[in-house]
């Protein structure tokens, strides 16, 4: 099964509470059980500082937000 997690935090990248622990552990367990798992998290400044050299750019685009265009980027860490 293909499973996608989208969360505001996830250990070891960012963690302030229990959600970070779950998002850090549950996907690993599901991979061990044979599932294909991906996790989407915000790219906080602390992620860049800790893991920047391990992360690659995948896609860049802009979206309309009211009167302006907002940059969006997707990055990947294997």
Secondary structure, DSSP 8 states (H G I E B T S, - for coil): -EEEEE-S-BTTTB-SSHHHHHHHHHHHHHHHTT-EEEEE----HHHHHHHGGG-EEEEEEEEEETTEEEEEEEEE--
